[in-house]
């Protein structure tokens, strides 16, 4: 079935219209993706030296990170059994990237920029030790921008869980060096931390009001992170 959603556009109009696209997402997933998108765009400001094609994207890099963060979990919408079936859940990054790659909107945009978006979607659950999914990549093969999205994703799950204060979350993520995240991306995360911490202070009310995100769903989303 041909996709009718307007997926990608290369200018600021798209960024302003992301909230409209997010209406396709269930509320808890919508809020999660919105926060991951914003956090990715913050972290990427310190990561340009580590990302291929960064020079050619110029000032568009934060926008690209925002797009990739927004759609990093779009695969969860495409397989109804994702939450109930672990094998399907492990395929959601691959399914999401393939879906985006088949849309006319995606194919008609700047190839290097859209490759960065695709990398964020497909590889944000890969881990340096090779124990991630869907491909079990080693650290040398994981795109840096996907590692960036992985950090933003982990950060959001931990803040949403609400069991630990911000400073403890910061320390725990930094302790994941080598097993979950590479040194370079954690260096960028540390630089971005003051901005990220401020954002989550503002988002506390939003996360508390997200009544549809129950404990069972949260556990299913986090169990393979």
N, C-alpha and C positions, 0 to 999 in steps of 0.2 A: 504494500500500500504506500503510495507516494505521500511523503510528509508535507503538510500544509503550513507548518509553523515557520515564521520568519526567524531563522536561526542566527545568522551572523551578518554584521555590517561593519565597515571599516572606519566609521566616524563616531563622533560624540553623541549623535542622535541615538545610536544603538545602546550606548551606556544608559542614556536617559530612559530608554524604553524597556530596560531589563525587567523592571517590576511588572510590566505587562506580561512578559514571557513567563515570569515566575508564577503567574496565576495558574499555570498548568500544573504546578507542583502542589501536593498536599501541604497544608500549613506548616507542620513541623519541618518538613524537608525544605520548603521554601525559605523559611527563616534561617535554617542551617546554611543553605547554599548562599544566601545573601551575605551572611557574616563571613563565610569562607572567601567569598569574592572580594569583599572589602579588605580583609586581612591579607590576602594574597597580593592585592594591589599596593598595600603598605610595605610588605616585606620585599617585594620585587624592586623597590626603589634603591635597595642596598645590594641588589644581586646582579646588576647588569653586567658586571665584569665576568660573571660565571655562566652566562646564558648565551648559547649560539644564536646568531641572527640579531642579537640585541642592538648592534650598531645600525643595522638596516631598519629596525623598527623605531628607533629614536624615542621620541616622547610618547609613542603609542604603547610602550611596554607595560605601564600600569593598566591601561585599558585592556590589553591582551590578557594580563593576569586576572583582571576582573571578569572577563568573559569566561576564561577557563575555570575559574573558581565557581562561577554561577552554574556551569553545566557539568561540574565534575561528577555529580551523582545522577545525571540524567538517565543513565542505564537502569536505575532502580525503577523508573516509570515504565520501562519497556518490557519487563518480565514480571507478571503478576505474582509469581511464586517466590520472588527474591527473599522476602522476609521469612517464609516458611521453609525454604529449601536452601541449605547451605551451599550446595554445588552451584546453584543458580546465582546466589549472592556473590560468590567468588568470581563470577563472570561479568558483573555489572560494569566494571571499568571498560572492558573490551567491547561489550555490547553498546555502551554509550558512545565510545570513540567511533565505532563502525557506523553507527546511526548518523552522527554528525558528518562523517566523511562522505556519506551518500547523498547529502542534501545539496540541491543546486546552489543554495545560498553560500554554503561552505566552500564548494568547489570553485565558485566564481571570485573568491577573495584572494588576497596576497598569499602565495603559497607558504612562504617562510613564517608569516604571522599565524596562519591557520595550523601549521605544524606544531607550533608552541601550544596552541589551544588543545589540539588533539593529544599532545604529550601529557598535558595536565589531566585530561579526562582518563586516558588509558593507564597511566603509570603512577597515579597518586597513592596506590596501595603497595607499590613495590618497596622493598627494604634492602639496604646495603648488604646485608648478610645473605641475600638470596632467598629469604623465607617469606617474601611478599607474594602478591598475586596481581594480575592473572598469569604472568609469564615467569615469575621467579628470577628476575634479573639480578645480576651482581651490581655492585656500586658503580663500576665503570660504565655500565650500560643504561643506568637510570638518568633520564634527562634532568638537569638541575631544576628546571621550572616545575617538574612534577614533584621533586623533593620539597620545593617551596609550598606547593599545594598540600602536600602531606603534612607539613608542619602546621599550616593554617587549619587543616581538618582536625588534627589531633588537639590543637589548642581549643577549638570550638567545642569539641566533645567534652573536654575536661572542664571548661568553664560552665557548660550546660549542666553537667553532672552536679555541680554545686557543692561537692564534698570537701574541696580544698580551697584555701585562699589563693589569691593571685600569685604571691611570691613563691608559694610551694609549687604551683603549676609551672612557673618559670623554671625552677630548679629541676623538676622532674623531667621536663622536656629536654633540658640540657644534659641530663643524665642518660638520655637515649642516644647519645653520640655513638656512632659505629654500628649499633644494632638496628636503629630505626632511621637515623638521619646522619648525613655526612657533616664533616667539620665545617665546610664552607657555608652550607645553608644555615647552620646554627649560629655562625658568626653574623649572618645577616639578620637572623631572628633576634639576637641580642641587641643589635643596633635599633631594631624596630620596636623592641619591647615597650618603651615608654608610651608610644602611640597606641600600641595594641592594648595595653593595660587600660589606658584611658577610654578606648572604645568599649571594652567590656564593662567598665563601670557604668557607661551610658546604656548598655544593653541589658543590664540586670533585670529591669522591670519587664522588658519584652520576653525574656526567657522564662520568667516566673509566670507570665500570663499565657504561655504556650500550653494550654490545657490539653491539647490533643496528643502531645508527645508523652505517652505513658511510659512507665518503667519497663514494661516488656519490650516495647519497640526500641527504646534506648539501648537495652541490653543486646538486642539482635543487631543493631547497627554497630555496636562497639566491640563485639566479641571477636571479630577478625581484624581489627585495626592493628 
